[in-house]
Amino acid sequence: MSLRRPLWLAAVFGLLTTLLAAPATAAEDPPFRDPSLPLNQRVDDLLGRLTLDEKISLLHQSQAAIPRLGVPYHKNGTEALHGVAWSNDNANNWAQTFAGGTVFPQAVGLASTWDPELIKRVGSAVGDEVRGYNSIDPVVWGTQVWAPVVNLLRDPRWGRNEEGYSEDPLLTGAISIAYGKGLQGDDPRYLKTAPVLKHYLANNNEYQRSLTSSNLPPRVRHEYDEAAFKPAISADAATGVMGSYNLVNGRPNTVNPDIGRLVRSWTSKDLYNVSDAWAPHALTDPEHYFDNETEAFAATLKAGIDSFTVDDNKPATMTTLIKDALAKGLLAEADIDRSVRNALSVRFRLGQFDPDGGPYAKITKEVVNSPANQKLNRETAGKAMVLLKNTAKTLPLDPARTKKVAVIGPLHDTLLSDWYGGKMPYQVTPLDGVKERLGAGATVTGTDAMDRVALKDVTTGKYVTVTGTADPVVVSDAAPTAASQFDVTDWTDGVATLRNVGNGKLLTGNWGTFAANSDTPGGWFVQQQFKLERQADGTFLIAYVGYEINEGWWATPDPYVTVGAGGVLGMGPKDQAARFAKEVLTSGTRTAAGQARAADAAVLVVGSDPFVAGRENHDRTGLALGESQQDLIAAVTKANPNTVVVLEDSYPTTIPKVREDQVGSLLWTTHAGAETGHALADVIFGDVNPAGRLTQTWYKSEAGLPSILDYDITKTGHTYLYYKGSPLYAFGHGLSYTTFTYQGLKLNSGSVRPDGTVTATVKVTNTGRLEGDEVVQLYTHQRTSRVTQPVKQLRAFQRVRLAPGQAKNVTLSFKAADLALWDVTRGKWAVEKATHDVMMGSSSAAVHRRATLDVLGEKIPHRDLFKPTRAADFDDYAGVELVDETKASGDAVGKTGAGDWIAFKDADLRTGATGLTAGVAATAAGKIEVRLGSPTGRLLGTAQVPATGGIYSYTTVTAPLAKAGGVHDVYLVFTGDIRIRDFSLTR
């Protein structure tokens, strides 16, 4: 799920007995209670017994019991992204009092294993624990789960990077199928849980996420974004999708018609689709897409959303709006029945109407945090770790020769969870893991290496002082005391937290009256975030970034710390910001270097806090690790070259202040749950040979990245698919403590027809001295094409284990149909006739063997612009945006400015086009020029576009063209803010 408003504002449910249904009182159970009957017959029977009011009640996320029929209460939306997290329509803190389950590595870490079989086991364990919680309290813990997230990690600055799997749709599909299958269980008829994929579609920015539109040309939409959702739905590894907050091509995804049509076409099973939290309300404010909520709610249901995630556990508002829509003819009862049927279908499969609750009802709370799940968690955390660098051969450390170890850094003795992570019942920190592995005979020291500072107001000469957790923070101490000292943690993207030494609490924005009253960063608005901005005179301004709201209706005009009357800290604009001198009382870097120097080896654990500088509702602006943590890396590695740097965070991260040759060994892990310390020690000391692989490109800096709002990767040249630069670390990268060679790549045939299958076999040998896993990756590249093709694209992979000296023939296959592109000229998939490079290797940048493959496809014919052509099916463009043709369906080209254009390549004008006919809409007059060869090429004619009365009021315009024949690239060049739906040439 995603959230817009703090759900802890919701009232806690009443007594369970008022919500759970009493048994049916009929002398004989009705047919819907007979498990031997076909599913559709059972659904039809129950649906026919429901009143209209009862049916409407089943459209809400919180579905009241129907005692007269023995229908139990049902709640949608238990969060289960990497373990059971929390319940969506109860206060988060209350729900987490039950939490104490297995918190697995974050989702991006799960995918970093490149091991679908393992991830299916993880999904199964999480599904078991959902059932275990459900047995404790079925009102709090429902068995419809909102996981996994399959949004592609297109941009590394996305605040929710931790929630996704990969920038690649094939890898995302494989991991989502595995996790979803595990969540669902293996019973052919029943569901352990009902997973829902998040968030449909193209949801990869938090900045103004309810207002921004993801511009998706047809190829990007079909080949990239939709391709992440289709695998799990097609494999019946998910039971529905959640509509996302953002718009796609000008239309909010809450009313995206593909949710009700395209997505359902991918499977023969009934899908039960849900809205994101509060999203149907957003259609009127802040999106202003509909004039009133009756229209908005009706459109939501008709578009294919079956369940309204609104108003927590209070369905009254939704009920009123649905009834109003029925009364006004915006909905028919058949629309209600369709969605209720989908709801009931999934609830039947969950066993809710079986006398015994179905086969998974026997799972009890004993599975929660079981020893088996703890063991699986440790295995998963170890397999997810990625060895980025080991040029110094520091790793693995020899435990027999390592008797003194310094474990250093802000994450050396703590484990952090995230917004969608559960409450860990125990924690094995890196320090714990190292101590346990080395035993009593070793000396293991630890330090967080934080600077302890005092902040002196330059104007008054007094220090920022904490007088109590309930009191405002003031400047009052004349000299630093414990109350005016702070331990600073500089996380990522320049954002820091400040913990007061006197009371141990974090400085907290508290909406403008500052206090020190927080144990950890957290909450929907993370108010413990600050930036210390150094000025030219050496002083600092303190920017408060605790509620950087991105929705447009919240503003942050005054983000700087000021000093007011009585020395009380407040907020104000930058020109009123107080200036502070930062006095370093204790240097964390100096302390850490001293410990490292005295040790045989240092383990330096740096990284991020999942609540700081990047999470839901907060994108990052940069990629760099906090400067003080970079300084710490430089100091510790200088003091002890036998240093292992562990980067523990949720996204690609750079350390530009540190020379490349200073870091000899670099190990990356996500925040990996309660077993992090055990898994880290397993890898560091060689008990586990790392074989995790990166699932997205790590760029050298953010400097070359496009706008986070630009989704057209074919134009921006980003993700490994289209990036031609030299990354910091490539997609698929990961090292091992052993070495592997590849020999003798063979294809089953040198050519393949569009309906054929390609099988590639390569001999992989472990040429080192240690057993290890290799992730064998198969990529292809199409040499010639009508369109821009990826530099390379992943087609198959396999993680294989090899003993020293062992060789194995690894066979990977893919269908020729997987090579198809979306042909915009005809609106269908097409496999082109072309030669492809088939590449096998250990990453996208480490190809070890190549072969060529002739694909016996078709040549895409020249465009026929004499047929009606959708304007959105262009081949190239500049300046324009894709917009909604109507509120219900269709794409158009719009929001054009002077000189903006769309191009249609290789158009056969035959003996000559003589006219243009176009469907257009405009609020003010404009024009369309038809040109050949380029936006400034030969002008054939101009169509004048009148004001039509609105952006959805289309009219037809025509224009004569100077006759031109042959094959040309045709450009439509715009003047004015107009929309064009379709056009055709005449002769």
Secondary structure, DSSP 4 states (H G I P E B T S, - for coil): ---SS-GGGSPPP--GGGTSPPPP-SSS--GGG-TTS-HHHHHHHHHHH--HHHHHHTTBSEE--BGGGTBPPEEEEE--SSS---BTTS-HHHHTTS-----PPPHHHHHHT--HHHHHHHHHHHHHHHHHHHHH-TTTS-SEE---B------TT-TTGGG---SSHHHHHHHHHHHHHHHH-S-SS--SSEE-EEEES-----TTTTT-EE---HHHIIIIIHHHHHHHHHTT--S-EEEPSSEETTEEGGG-GGGTTHHHHT-SS----BPPTTHHHHTTTTS--SSSHHHHHHHHHHHT--BB--STT--HHHHHHHHHHHHTTSS-HHHHHHHHHHHHHHHHHTTTTSTT--GGGG--GGGTT-HHHHHHHHHHHHHH-EEEEETT--PSP-TTT--EEEEESTTTT-----TT----SS---HHHHHHHHH-TTSEEEEE--PEEEEEEETTT--EEE---TTSPPEEEESS--GGG-EEEEE-BTT-EEEEETTT--EEE-GGGS-EEEESSS-TTTTTT-EEEEE-TTS-EEEEE-TT---SSSS-----EEEE-GGGBEEEE-GGGPPPEEEEEEE-HHHHHHHHHHTSSEEEEEEE--TTSSSBTTB--S--BBPHHHHHHHHHHHHH-SSEEEEEE-SS--B-TTS-GGG-SEEEEE----TTHHHHHHHHHTTSS------SS-B-S-STT---TT---HHHHT-HHHH--S--SB-TT--B-SS-EEEEEEEES-SEE-TT-EEEEEEEEEE-SSS-EEEEEEEEEEESS-SSPPPS-EEEEEEEEEE-TT-EEEEEEEEEGGGG-EEETTTTEEE-B-EEEEEEEEEETTEEEEEEEEEE--BPPPPB-TTS-EEGGG-SEEES-EEEESSSSS-EEEE---TTEEEEEEEEE-TT-EEEEEEEEEESS-EEEEEEESSTTSEEEEEEEE---SSTT--EEEEEEEEEE-SEEEEEEEEESSEEEEEEEEE-
